[in-house]
Amino acid sequence: MAKEKIKEKVMHWISQPVLVAVALVLGAIVGTLTAFFGQVLDRVGAIRDANPLYWIPALALGGIAIVFTYKKVGKGTERGMGLVFDAAHGNEREIPLRLIPLIMAATWITHLFGGSSGREGVAMQIGATLGHNISSKIHVENAPRILLVAGMAAGFAGLFQTPMAAIAISLEILIAGHLALTALLTATVAAITAYKVSEMLGNSRFTLDLNSFSPDWNLASLLYSESGLNVYFILKLALLGLIFGIVGGGFAKLLTLSRKFFAEKFPNPFKRVAIMGAVLSVLMILLWQGRYSGLGTNLVDMCFANPAALTASDTGIYAYDWIFKLVLTIVTLSVGFQGGEVTPLFTIGATLGTAVATIAGVPLPLAAALGYAAVFGAATNTLFAPIFIGAEMFGFDTLPAFFVACTVAYLCNGGQSIYAQKKLRLR
């Protein structure tokens, strides 16, 4: 037994330099791919926004093209993140490399024609697919799972430019309540490499220092008073977290139910995407000609555009923006269009936070920022990733506020997730 343990430890230490070297290569490739994917996606969105009445009416045709392509050459890859999770849990032996060009092209088409979907999930699929395929070339114990996790971290970091959040989500997303710490070093190297490579290729992220956003309030003064922690304000943050948790968990549950409903209502995928694509086109045009199309970053920008804003109306955000974005995203992703859920979740959270800020008695930009992160965390059933997203995007001195809101949101999401997470069984 002693010899076996010594041998196991030796093999573990020998494998680490190999995994780190592979992670560097993986991160560089994924960083390059995500930079390319993200920049084309931005361009596609700009083309649609310039002429929405030209592109959005053809959404059904774009959907038919997506379904036809997947049927013709993408068999087995249409499950996207579901396939990634099955591979991570050992239920699938391979993730076909053709998933990468297919998911990229299908997402570009979805966005060009006005569908409401995201991008980070796509980047994670790109990284996971590459990591899992590279693992077959090296003989290291548990390499497929470790490099799959590292690939997801690289994909998120490369596209979204938040490496700490990327590492966190890759470690905690596979099994609810458990961190895949065996992949920590590899995921860290891959994420930081992808982040820097993508940054050098022109990718950037939205950032905002909340404390410099308005001279009328300071986060530290809100959280702490002369007598210590401001419990009353903490309770306000907890109330927001409760709201965000319910909405995030509701999004995940409704997405699951919606996919099942449309699959049963329209068993033929071509009819499903054609009929619902036409319905979505009409809705997108009627609702301010594409206000809810694409990522939703137009709405996020509005949430933070006016430093003097005291109410949602001052920003141009409507109290129902988050509802329309939630419903249209769920329908888009349920009927055959492609893309991720993450960026729309950021949008839903930011617009929801803006809408309820006055009711909760929390400064509007802070409420929007907390919603941005916490709704995402609740929908993905993750805790550390949304806290780090908040800190990396809005300043690390906001960490206590994000900790409160994201923790409560995590506890109040009903155990729901947009991903096929395993549940940790406690004995």
Secondary structure, DSSP 8 states (H G I E B T S, - for coil): -HHHHHHHHHHHHHHHHHHHHHHHHHHHHHHHHHHHHHHHHHHHHHHHHHSHHHHGGGHHHHHHHHHHHHHHH-TTTTTTHHHHHHHHTTS-S---TTHHHHHHHHHHHHHHTT---BSHHHHHHHHHHHHHHHHTTS--TTHHHHHHHHHHHHHHHHHH--HHHHHHHHHHSSEET---GGGHHHHHHHHHHHHHHHHHTT-------HHHH-TT--HHHHHEETTEE-HHHHHHHHHHHHHHHHHHHHHHHHHHHHHHHHHHH--SHHHHHHHHHHHHHHHHHHTTTTTTSTT-HHHHHHHHS-TT--SHHHHT--TTHHHHHHHHHHHHHHTT---BSHHHHHHHHHHHHHHHHHHHT--HHHHHHHHHHHHHHHHHT-SHHHHHHHHHHH-GGGHHHHHHHHHHHHHTSTT--SS--EE----
